[in-house]
């Protein structure tokens, strides 16, 4: 029988996850072992990521003796050999074998049972959840919501959402965004995720920011194990020392590399003004203003020079009225706009 040859794609971290999983499956052969050794010899980074992935596997392996319904469900699914093989083949084609299998193997398969919501560019949508909470999606947003008997979890894939949480003592509400988790402490808050950065603003009550634990050093692996521990209730009570708490009028941001900035004071009403169809700015650079404007319209802005980007703007705009926004800026600032092709708009100095 012809030996199987694996054609790997994805990052070294993802490939390492694939090798660790396959090595512990019934598909492992001497030919696969040789291919693994060849892969390890290709670059030092391959060996480093493999060792980290193996360490993660061994740490997760310690959870096997635990008894929890999700694990039993996962065992039943794995017993369906043909179904598993079809799933494995599909995942291999995408190059994300390690990430997906590690999450499903350890009892996260039930996470697929979610309600999914999305908005198009320029669209805003309010949704009443079954627990009485309300979420409002801003433009170009994708998220999912899962509710179990003891958890309520919103996962923000991209975009912006305002959350008004219905208080339940025994069933916490969490938002997963980027490489972190926002834990509600009876509140209303805004979460904006874009360009590998997540920004959280509190309008009422408090929230706690819980970044992914740094266990292996590989960002995506740490994300997997943090999500696993969360769903297995291993870190339900975060450490106050490691998890900043935000109160009304505070804002915090963190990036996908695990860096968490200190909380700052902000005008929460301005941040969430988009719910009423407005954008509000106070002494913001023109580039930052137009970056927000183009989220709602299929346009992109270009600038004739660097200095013009730093012109300060204090204004309140109707989100949906792009011509009025541009006319207001031209009337108030020494700039002019020019429509180009393909939705591009040139911003230049008004010499007149």
N, C-alpha and C positions, 0 to 999 in steps of 0.2 A: 504494500500500500504506500502511495506517495506521501512523503512527510509534508506537513503543513508549514508554509512559510508566512510569517506575519509581516505585513506592510504597515508600519506605524506612522501616524501623523500626530500633530499636536505638539505641545510643549514637552520638554524633558520631564517635568513633573507629571504630566498626564501619561506619558509613556511609561514612567516608573510605576505609576499606579496600575497600569495595564499588566506589566510584568509580574508584580506582586500578586495580583488577583489570579492571573492565569497559572502562576507557579503553585498556587494552593487549590487548583481545580483539578478535575479528572482529565483535563485535556493536556496536561503537562507530559512531555516526552523528552527523550534524550536529544532529539533534534531541536526542540524548543529551548532546552538548556544551553545548547551550543549557540543558538541565535542570541540568547540573553547574554552569554559571555562575550560574544562579538560586540553587542550593543554597549556593554559596560566598558569595553576596551576602546570604544570610539572617542570618548571624551571623559575627563575627570568629573564634569558636571553630571553625566549620566550615572556614575557610581554614587555620587553624593545624593542625588535625588532618589535613587533606588534604596539606599540605606535609610533615608528619611521615611520613604513609603513603607518599608519593611518594619520600621519602628512603630509607625502608626498602626499597621496591621496587628502587630503584637499587642499594642495597647488596647485596641478594640477587641482583640481575641479574649482579653480578660473579662469582657462583658458577657461572653457566651453562657456562663452558668446562671446568669440572671434570668428570672422568669417575668416576662411581660408579654401582653397580647400581640404587640407588633412583631416580636420575634417569632412567635408561633405562626403568625400569618405569613411571615417571610419564609419560614420552613415549608409551609404548605405550597407556596409558589415555587420554591426551588425543587420540590418533589415532582413538579410537572416538567420533566426533562425536555420534552420537545419544545414547549413554550419558552423555556429558558434559553435553549440553543438559538431559537429564532431571535430572541431579544439580544443575546450576546453578539450574534452576527451583525445585527443592525447597528449596535453600539460601536463595534469595531470599525465599521465603515466611517463613522464620524470622528474617530480618534479620541473619544471621551470615555473609554472603557473603565479606566481606573476610578474616575470621579463618580460615575453613575452606579457602578456595581458596589462600591464601598458604602454608598448611602443606602441602597436598597437591601444589601445583605444584612445590615444591622438594624432592621426593623423600621426603616423609613418608607417602605413601600406604600403605606397607607396615606402618606403625604400627597399622593397623586390625586386623592379624592378632594379636590378643591373647586371653589367657584372662582372663575377668572373674569376679569373686567379690563377694558381698554378704552382709550379715547383716541380719536384722530387729531391731527394738527388743527388747532383752533377750537377744538371741542372741549366742553367741561360737562361733568356728569356727577350727580349726587345719587347715592345708593343707600337705602336703609337695610342694614344687616338683620339677620334673624334674632340676634340678641338684644336689639334695640339701639345698637351703636349706629352711627352714620359716618360714611366716608364720602368725600368729594374729590373726584379725580380732575386734575388740571389737564392742560393740553398734552397730547402725545405721551400718554401714561399707560403702563402695563403693570398689573398687579394680580395677586391671587389671595383668596381668603379661605382659611380652613378653621373649622370649629369642631372640637371634640368635647368629651364630657368634662375635661379639666383644663383645656387650653383654647385660646382664641389667637390666631396668628395671621397677620397680613404680611405677605412677601411682596415688596416693591421691586420689580425688575428694572423699571426706568420711569423717569418723570417725577410727578409731584402729587401728593395726596394730603388732604386735611382730614384728621380723624377726631371725631367726637365720641368718646368711649362711654358706653353704658356700664356703670360700676357693678362689678360682681366680685365679692370677696374671695370666693373659692375658685374662680376661673379668670386668671390674669389675661391681659391683652398685650401682645407683643407685635412689633413691626420689625421685620428683618429687611435691612437695606444695606447694600454693599457688604463689607466685611464687619458688620456689627448688628446689634439688636437694640431696639428702643423699647424699654419696659415701662408700661403705663402705670402710674400711681394715681388713677382717677383724674383724668384730664382731657384737654383739647390741645392738639399739637399739629404742626405742619412738618412734613418730611419731603425734601427735594433731593433727588439723586441724579447726578449727571457728571460726565467727564471724570469718572472714578472717585468722585467726592460726594458725600452725603451731608446735608445740612438739616438740622433739627431745630425748630423754633416752638417754644411753649406759649400758648395763648391763655391757658387756664390749668391750674393744678401743677403736677410735677411729672417728670419722666426720668428714667435712669438709662444711661448709655452704657451698653455692655459690648465692648469690642471682642472679636474672636481671640481665644487663648492662643498664645504663641508656644506651640508644643513641638512641632517638627522643624520650623524655620521656613517651610514652603507654604506660601500664602493659601493656595487652594486646598492643601491638605489640612491646614489648620482650620479653614472654613468648614470642611467636611466634618472633622471631629467635634468642632464646636456645635454644629447643627445636630450631630448625633447625640452629644451629651445633653443638649437642650430637649430633644424629643424623648430621651430616656430619663428625664427629670434628674440628671446628675448635677445640674448647676441652676436649680430653680431659685436659689437665694444667692445672688451675686454679692461679691465683696464690695463694701462701700469704698474701700481704699482704691480699688481698681475701676470702679464704675461711677463716673460723675453723675450727679443729680442736677437736673435743670428745673428752675421754677419759672413762674410767669415773667415774661419779658426777657428771657435769656435765650441765647442761640449758641449752638455748638456745631462744629463740623469735624468729620473724620474722613480719611481716604482709604482706598482699598489696600494700602500697604500697612495699615494698622496704626497710623499716626492720628492721634486725637488732639485737637486744639483745645485750649482753655475756653470755658464759656465766656460769652460777651453779652453786654446789654444791647437790646435792639427794640425797635418799635414793632411789636408783633402785629398790630393792626395793619401796618404797611405791608408786611410780609404776606399776610393772608388776604389782602385787598383783591386779589385775583378772583376770589369767590364771587364778588359782586361785580366782576367785569372790569376792574380797573388795575392799573399798574402805578405804584406810587414810589417816587425816588426822592431822596434827600442828599444833595451834593454827591451824586454818583457820577463816575466817569461816563462820558458819552458812549464809549465802547461797551461798557457793562449794561447801559440802558438799552442799546440797540440789540445786544445779545439776548436780552430778555424779550424784546419785541419780536424778534425773528422766531422765537419758539411758537408763536401763535399764527404766523403767516409763512407761506412758502416763498421766502425771500432770503437773501444773504447780503450782508453789508460789506462794502470795501471802502478803504480810506485812502485819501491822497497823501497822507503823511502821518507820522507817529504822534505829533503834538495834538492833532485834532481829536485823537482818541481820548485824551485826558481832560477835555473841556468838561467842567462840572455842570450837572443838571439837577435841578429840583423841580419836580413836576408831577402831575397826576394825569394819566391818559386813559381813554376808553380803549380797552384791549382790542376790540374788533374793528376799530376804525383806523386802518393804517394811513390813509391819506391825511386824516386830521392830525395824527401823530407827527407825520413828517412836516406838515405845514406849521404846526405849533413850534417844532424845533427850529425850523428855518426862520420863523418870526422872532424867536427869543434868542437865538444864538448866531454868531457870525459864520454860518455854514449854508451850503446849498446841496440839494440832492439831485441826482441824475439817474433816471431809469436806464439800465443796460439790458442786455439779453439774458434769457434764462433766469429771470427773477433776481438778478443782481442789481444792487443800488449803490452808486458811488456817492460817498460823503466827502465833500471838499470845502475848503475855505471860501467864504463869500467875499470876493475881491471888490464887489461893487459897494 
